[in-house]
């Protein structure tokens, strides 16, 4: 059995890898897989050193490991837990994780998510109607905003349009001018020198969004016969009989907003880009929508009758994985994997960009081909962009419903063309 130090590593300097990571993460991992093979190790500043798995057999072995050997949940130095708040489901593992999922999942399930089809469609139709005619605009920002407003509506519905807009504006400011700042991921830069210092500005935005979310929680709980996720979190009882603290509820909501809006918006943007450069796929999707929906508004009852739309969403996720680290694990006990002994503390991740370009799994992988998923279900060790097992993303079903509704609405309501070549 070989030691960790003998796992293949890509040629080149740490600086070169870092620059490629931030320029085109997907391409970097695909290239390293072709250079190193089914397992490799690599270090990225700010993210640490990880071991990446690029074959179904290795992924299956990782997923089959007992929780006491490989653990999920919060990985110190990786998440933004210091800004999103500790205690959210994605930061937990073991019994605490399962207990919290039992509270969250019924309110984010496929059946529950279908109840929000009308909201997602109305928000998408309103935003599409505002898009400029004949002028280029940043599609990714628009689709991220649609995702964000839909999430805010799902979580805080009944607050009224002005309050919902203000809440979405506050979170968007926190996301773009807080979470994305280099100071947020590098502890050495996190020095509060007052409200006008970089870290002071990030903390100010954090306090503002937390205060706004807390006010909306109070308003939601004060409503007679309130239902939904927020009342469920407030009424939940843990195994020891205790209730969730306000800080924990806030952390859950922030985590859903963080994981939900940006990656869903990014995925829809890439998928639309693929459709615009593959007119045969776009024409087939429009034909399916015309046949099933016709001149009506898209409704929840239509979605099960749109298998090509679903295949388009799945193929878009394969072509451009937006979440590279869903299946991240940390070694708790020495663990043999692929002929190597991984010591305690090693970080292990499924490398979806590598899996997505394997010729043996996806022939001609550079081609956008929704038929790969048309009427098919692939095993989780081959394709599982939302993670698998007990750590599957809790918002998976909602993200898929929103993606289908928004993509269908854009395709039906707008004629777009790519204004900028991919960088």
C-alpha positions as CSV (number, residue, x, y, z in Angstrom):
1,X,0.0,0.0,0.0
2,X,1.5,3.3,-1.1
3,X,1.7,6.5,1.1
4,X,-0.3,9.7,0.5
5,X,2.9,11.3,-0.8
6,X,3.0,9.0,-3.8
7,X,-0.4,10.0,-5.2
8,X,0.1,11.6,-8.6
9,X,0.2,15.4,-8.8
10,X,0.0,17.7,-11.8
11,X,3.1,19.3,-13.1
12,X,3.6,23.0,-12.6
13,X,3.8,25.5,-9.8
14,X,1.3,26.3,-7.0
15,X,0.9,29.7,-8.5
16,X,0.1,28.3,-12.0
17,X,-2.5,25.9,-10.6
18,X,-4.1,28.8,-8.6
19,X,-4.3,31.1,-11.7
20,X,-5.9,28.3,-13.7
21,X,-8.3,27.4,-10.9
22,X,-9.7,30.9,-10.8
23,X,-9.7,31.4,-14.5
24,X,-11.4,28.1,-15.5
25,X,-11.9,25.6,-12.7
26,X,-13.6,23.0,-14.9
27,X,-10.9,23.0,-17.5
28,X,-8.1,22.7,-14.8
29,X,-9.6,19.6,-13.3
30,X,-10.3,18.0,-16.6
31,X,-6.7,18.6,-17.7
32,X,-5.3,17.3,-14.5
33,X,-7.4,14.1,-14.7
34,X,-6.0,13.5,-18.2
35,X,-2.5,14.0,-16.9
36,X,-2.7,12.1,-13.6
37,X,-5.4,9.5,-14.0
38,X,-8.2,8.3,-11.7
39,X,-6.8,9.7,-8.5
40,X,-4.6,12.8,-7.9
41,X,-3.7,15.3,-5.2
42,X,-3.5,19.0,-5.6
43,X,-3.3,22.1,-3.4
44,X,-5.2,25.4,-4.0
45,X,-4.4,28.4,-1.8
46,X,-7.3,29.1,0.6
47,X,-8.8,25.6,0.0
48,X,-5.9,23.4,1.2
49,X,-4.7,20.1,-0.2
50,X,-7.2,17.6,-1.4
51,X,-7.3,14.1,-2.9
52,X,-9.6,13.9,-6.0
53,X,-11.4,10.8,-7.2
54,X,-12.1,10.5,-10.9
55,X,-13.5,7.0,-11.4
56,X,-16.8,5.4,-10.5
57,X,-15.0,2.6,-8.6
58,X,-13.1,5.0,-6.4
59,X,-16.2,7.1,-5.8
60,X,-18.2,4.0,-4.9
61,X,-15.5,3.0,-2.4
62,X,-15.5,6.4,-0.8
63,X,-19.3,6.5,-0.5
64,X,-19.3,3.0,1.0
65,X,-16.9,4.0,3.8
66,X,-18.5,4.0,7.3
67,X,-19.2,7.5,8.8
68,X,-16.6,6.9,11.5
69,X,-13.9,6.6,8.8
70,X,-14.9,9.3,6.3
71,X,-17.0,12.2,7.6
72,X,-18.9,14.9,5.8
73,X,-20.3,18.1,7.2
74,X,-18.3,21.2,7.8
75,X,-14.7,21.2,6.8
76,X,-12.6,23.7,8.7
77,X,-11.0,26.2,6.4
78,X,-13.2,25.3,3.5
79,X,-16.7,26.7,4.2
80,X,-17.7,30.3,4.9
81,X,-19.2,29.2,8.2
82,X,-17.8,32.2,10.0
83,X,-20.0,34.4,7.8
84,X,-23.0,32.1,7.3
85,X,-23.3,31.0,10.9
86,X,-22.5,27.7,12.4
87,X,-25.0,24.8,12.9
88,X,-26.6,24.6,9.4
89,X,-27.4,21.1,8.2
90,X,-24.6,21.1,5.6
91,X,-22.1,21.7,8.4
92,X,-23.2,18.7,10.5
93,X,-22.5,15.0,10.3
94,X,-23.7,11.8,11.9
95,X,-26.9,11.7,14.0
96,X,-27.1,15.6,14.3
97,X,-27.1,15.8,10.5
98,X,-29.8,13.1,10.1
99,X,-31.9,14.7,12.8
100,X,-31.8,18.1,11.1
101,X,-32.6,16.7,7.6
102,X,-35.8,15.2,9.0
103,X,-36.9,18.8,9.7
104,X,-35.7,20.3,6.5
105,X,-36.4,17.7,3.8
106,X,-40.2,17.6,3.9
107,X,-40.3,21.4,3.1
108,X,-37.8,21.1,0.3
109,X,-39.0,17.8,-1.2
110,X,-39.9,17.3,-4.9
111,X,-43.7,17.3,-4.0
112,X,-43.4,20.5,-1.9
113,X,-41.2,22.2,-4.5
114,X,-43.8,21.7,-7.2
115,X,-46.1,24.0,-5.2
116,X,-43.8,26.9,-6.1
117,X,-43.9,26.5,-9.9
118,X,-46.3,29.4,-10.3
119,X,-44.1,31.7,-8.2
120,X,-41.0,30.8,-10.1
121,X,-42.8,31.3,-13.4
122,X,-44.2,34.7,-12.5
123,X,-40.8,35.9,-11.3
124,X,-39.1,34.7,-14.4
125,X,-41.8,36.2,-16.7
126,X,-41.5,39.6,-14.9
127,X,-37.7,39.6,-15.2
128,X,-37.6,38.5,-18.8
129,X,-40.1,41.3,-19.7
130,X,-37.5,43.8,-18.3
131,X,-34.6,42.5,-20.4
132,X,-33.3,45.0,-22.9
133,X,-34.1,44.5,-26.6
134,X,-31.2,44.4,-29.1
135,X,-28.5,45.1,-26.4
136,X,-26.1,42.8,-24.6
137,X,-26.6,42.2,-20.9
138,X,-25.1,39.8,-18.3
139,X,-27.4,36.8,-18.3
140,X,-25.8,35.2,-15.3
141,X,-26.7,38.1,-13.1
142,X,-30.3,38.0,-14.3
143,X,-30.7,34.3,-13.7
144,X,-29.0,34.4,-10.3
145,X,-31.5,37.2,-9.4
146,X,-34.5,35.1,-10.5
147,X,-33.2,32.2,-8.4
148,X,-32.7,34.5,-5.4
149,X,-36.1,36.1,-5.6
150,X,-37.7,32.6,-6.0
151,X,-35.9,31.4,-2.9
152,X,-36.8,34.5,-0.9
153,X,-40.5,34.0,-2.0
154,X,-40.4,30.3,-1.0
155,X,-38.9,31.1,2.4
156,X,-40.7,34.3,3.3
157,X,-43.9,34.2,1.1
158,X,-46.6,36.5,2.5
159,X,-44.1,39.3,3.4
160,X,-45.3,41.5,0.5
161,X,-43.4,42.5,-2.6
162,X,-41.6,45.5,-1.2
163,X,-40.2,43.6,1.8
164,X,-39.3,40.6,-0.3
165,X,-37.4,42.9,-2.8
166,X,-35.6,44.6,0.1
167,X,-34.6,41.3,1.5
168,X,-33.3,40.0,-1.9
169,X,-31.4,43.3,-2.3
170,X,-29.7,43.0,1.1
171,X,-28.7,39.4,0.5
172,X,-27.4,40.1,-3.0
173,X,-25.3,42.9,-1.6
174,X,-24.0,40.6,1.1
175,X,-23.2,37.9,-1.4
176,X,-21.5,40.1,-4.1
177,X,-19.8,42.5,-1.7
178,X,-19.2,40.2,1.2
179,X,-19.0,36.5,0.6
180,X,-17.1,37.0,-2.7
181,X,-14.4,39.3,-1.3
182,X,-10.9,37.8,-0.9
183,X,-11.0,39.0,2.7
184,X,-13.8,36.6,3.4
185,X,-11.8,33.5,2.7
186,X,-8.4,34.5,3.9
187,X,-8.2,34.7,7.7
188,X,-5.0,36.8,7.7
189,X,-7.0,39.6,6.0
190,X,-9.9,39.6,8.5
191,X,-8.9,42.6,10.6
192,X,-11.7,44.9,11.6
193,X,-10.3,48.4,11.5
194,X,-13.6,50.1,11.6
195,X,-16.7,50.4,9.4
196,X,-14.7,51.6,6.4
197,X,-12.1,48.8,6.4
198,X,-12.6,45.8,4.1
199,X,-13.4,43.4,6.8
200,X,-15.5,45.9,8.7
201,X,-17.6,46.4,5.5
202,X,-18.1,42.7,5.2
203,X,-19.2,42.4,8.9
204,X,-21.5,45.4,8.5
205,X,-23.3,43.7,5.6
206,X,-23.5,40.5,7.6
207,X,-25.2,42.3,10.5
208,X,-27.7,43.9,8.1
209,X,-28.8,40.7,6.4
210,X,-29.0,38.8,9.8
211,X,-31.1,41.6,11.3
212,X,-33.4,41.7,8.2
213,X,-33.8,37.9,8.2
214,X,-34.5,37.9,12.0
215,X,-37.3,40.5,11.5
216,X,-38.9,38.4,8.8
217,X,-38.7,35.3,11.0
218,X,-40.6,37.2,13.7
219,X,-43.2,38.4,11.2
220,X,-43.6,34.8,9.9
221,X,-44.0,33.3,13.3
222,X,-46.5,36.0,14.3
223,X,-48.8,35.0,11.5
224,X,-51.8,32.9,12.5
225,X,-51.6,29.3,11.3
226,X,-48.2,30.0,9.7
227,X,-46.7,27.0,7.9
228,X,-43.5,26.3,5.9
229,X,-39.9,25.9,6.7
230,X,-39.5,28.7,9.2
231,X,-42.3,27.5,11.6
232,X,-41.0,24.0,11.2
233,X,-37.5,25.0,12.3
234,X,-39.0,27.0,15.2
235,X,-41.2,24.1,16.4
236,X,-38.5,21.4,15.9
237,X,-37.4,19.5,19.0
238,X,-34.0,17.8,19.1
239,X,-33.3,14.5,20.6
240,X,-32.5,16.1,24.0
241,X,-35.8,18.0,23.9
242,X,-34.2,21.4,23.2
243,X,-35.2,23.8,20.4
244,X,-33.1,25.3,17.7
245,X,-31.7,28.7,18.6
246,X,-32.4,31.8,16.6
247,X,-28.8,31.8,15.5
248,X,-29.2,28.2,14.1
249,X,-32.4,29.1,12.2
250,X,-30.6,32.1,10.7
251,X,-27.7,29.8,9.7
252,X,-30.1,27.4,8.0
253,X,-31.7,30.2,6.0
254,X,-28.4,31.8,5.0
255,X,-27.0,28.5,4.0
256,X,-30.0,27.8,1.7
257,X,-29.7,31.2,0.1
258,X,-26.0,30.8,-0.3
259,X,-26.1,27.3,-1.9
260,X,-29.3,27.8,-3.8
261,X,-29.3,31.1,-5.7
262,X,-25.9,31.5,-7.2
263,X,-25.2,27.9,-8.3
264,X,-28.7,27.5,-9.7
265,X,-28.3,30.7,-11.6
266,X,-24.9,29.7,-12.9
267,X,-26.1,26.3,-14.1
268,X,-29.1,27.8,-15.9
269,X,-26.7,30.3,-17.6
270,X,-24.4,27.6,-18.9
271,X,-27.3,25.5,-20.0
272,X,-28.9,28.4,-22.0
273,X,-25.5,29.1,-23.6
274,X,-25.4,25.4,-24.7
275,X,-28.9,25.6,-26.1
276,X,-28.1,28.8,-28.0
277,X,-25.1,27.2,-29.6
278,X,-26.9,23.9,-30.3
279,X,-30.0,25.0,-32.3
280,X,-31.2,21.5,-32.9
281,X,-31.5,20.9,-29.1
282,X,-33.2,24.3,-28.7
283,X,-35.7,23.5,-31.4
284,X,-36.5,20.1,-29.9
285,X,-37.1,21.6,-26.5
286,X,-39.4,24.3,-28.0
287,X,-41.3,21.6,-29.8
288,X,-41.8,19.6,-26.6
289,X,-42.9,22.8,-24.7
290,X,-45.4,23.7,-27.5
291,X,-46.8,20.2,-27.5
292,X,-47.3,19.9,-23.8
293,X,-47.9,23.5,-22.6
294,X,-49.2,25.0,-25.8
295,X,-50.6,28.5,-25.2
296,X,-51.2,28.0,-21.4
297,X,-49.1,29.1,-18.5
298,X,-46.5,26.5,-17.4
299,X,-48.0,24.6,-14.4
300,X,-46.7,21.9,-12.0
301,X,-48.8,19.3,-13.8
302,X,-46.8,19.9,-17.0
303,X,-43.3,19.1,-15.6
304,X,-43.7,15.3,-15.5
305,X,-44.7,15.5,-19.2
306,X,-41.4,17.3,-20.2
307,X,-38.7,14.6,-20.2
308,X,-36.5,16.5,-22.7
309,X,-36.6,19.6,-20.5
310,X,-35.3,17.5,-17.6
311,X,-32.7,15.9,-19.8
312,X,-31.5,19.4,-20.9
313,X,-31.2,20.5,-17.3
314,X,-29.2,17.3,-16.4
315,X,-26.9,17.6,-19.4
316,X,-26.3,21.2,-18.6
317,X,-25.2,20.2,-15.1
318,X,-22.9,17.5,-16.6
319,X,-21.3,19.9,-19.1
320,X,-20.7,22.6,-16.5
321,X,-20.7,21.3,-13.0
322,X,-21.2,24.4,-10.8
323,X,-20.6,22.7,-7.5
324,X,-17.2,20.9,-7.5
325,X,-17.2,19.9,-3.8
326,X,-20.6,18.4,-2.9
327,X,-19.1,15.0,-2.0
328,X,-16.2,16.3,0.1
329,X,-15.2,14.0,3.0
330,X,-12.6,14.2,5.7
331,X,-10.6,11.0,6.8
332,X,-11.2,10.3,10.5
333,X,-9.2,7.0,10.6
334,X,-6.5,5.8,8.2
335,X,-8.3,4.6,5.1
336,X,-7.1,2.6,2.1
337,X,-8.3,3.9,-1.2
338,X,-7.1,3.1,-4.7
339,X,-4.0,1.4,-3.4
340,X,-3.0,4.4,-1.2
341,X,-3.2,4.8,2.6
342,X,-4.9,8.1,3.4
343,X,-4.0,9.4,6.9
344,X,-6.3,11.0,9.3
345,X,-7.2,14.6,8.3
346,X,-6.9,14.0,4.5
347,X,-9.6,15.8,2.5
348,X,-11.2,13.7,-0.3
349,X,-13.5,14.9,-3.0
350,X,-15.3,13.5,-6.0
351,X,-14.0,15.3,-9.1
352,X,-17.2,15.8,-11.1
353,X,-15.4,17.8,-13.9
354,X,-13.2,14.7,-14.5
355,X,-16.1,12.3,-14.4
356,X,-18.0,14.4,-16.9
357,X,-15.3,14.2,-19.5
358,X,-14.6,10.4,-19.3
359,X,-15.1,8.9,-22.7
360,X,-16.0,5.6,-21.2
361,X,-18.9,7.2,-19.3
362,X,-20.0,9.9,-21.7
363,X,-18.8,9.3,-25.4
364,X,-17.8,12.5,-27.1
365,X,-18.1,14.3,-23.8
366,X,-17.5,17.8,-25.2
367,X,-20.7,17.5,-27.1
368,X,-23.9,18.9,-25.5
369,X,-26.3,15.9,-25.9
370,X,-29.4,15.8,-23.6
371,X,-30.2,12.3,-25.0
372,X,-27.6,11.0,-22.5
373,X,-30.3,11.6,-19.8
374,X,-33.5,11.2,-21.8
375,X,-35.5,8.6,-20.0
376,X,-32.3,7.4,-18.2
377,X,-31.1,7.3,-14.6
378,X,-27.4,7.1,-14.1
379,X,-25.8,5.5,-10.9
380,X,-24.6,8.0,-8.3
381,X,-21.0,7.0,-8.6
382,X,-21.2,8.1,-12.3
383,X,-23.2,11.3,-12.0
384,X,-24.5,13.0,-8.8
385,X,-23.9,16.8,-8.9
386,X,-26.0,17.3,-5.8
387,X,-24.0,14.7,-3.8
388,X,-25.4,11.4,-2.7
389,X,-26.4,9.4,0.4
390,X,-27.1,11.2,3.6
391,X,-25.2,14.3,2.4
392,X,-27.3,14.9,-0.7
393,X,-28.0,18.6,-1.0
394,X,-31.3,19.3,0.9
395,X,-32.3,21.9,-1.8
396,X,-31.8,19.5,-4.7
397,X,-35.4,19.1,-5.7
398,X,-36.2,22.8,-5.4
399,X,-33.2,23.7,-7.5
400,X,-34.3,21.3,-10.2
401,X,-37.8,22.6,-10.2
402,X,-36.7,26.2,-10.4
403,X,-34.2,25.4,-13.2
404,X,-36.9,23.6,-15.3
405,X,-39.4,26.4,-14.8
406,X,-37.0,29.3,-15.5
407,X,-35.4,27.6,-18.5
408,X,-38.8,26.8,-20.0
409,X,-40.0,30.3,-19.4
410,X,-37.0,31.9,-21.0
411,X,-37.1,29.6,-24.0
412,X,-40.8,30.4,-24.5
413,X,-40.7,34.1,-23.9
414,X,-37.3,35.3,-25.3
415,X,-35.2,35.1,-28.4
416,X,-31.6,35.2,-27.2
417,X,-28.2,35.0,-28.9
418,X,-24.7,34.7,-27.4
419,X,-23.1,38.2,-27.3
420,X,-19.7,37.1,-26.0
421,X,-17.4,34.2,-26.8
422,X,-16.5,32.0,-23.8
423,X,-13.3,33.3,-22.1
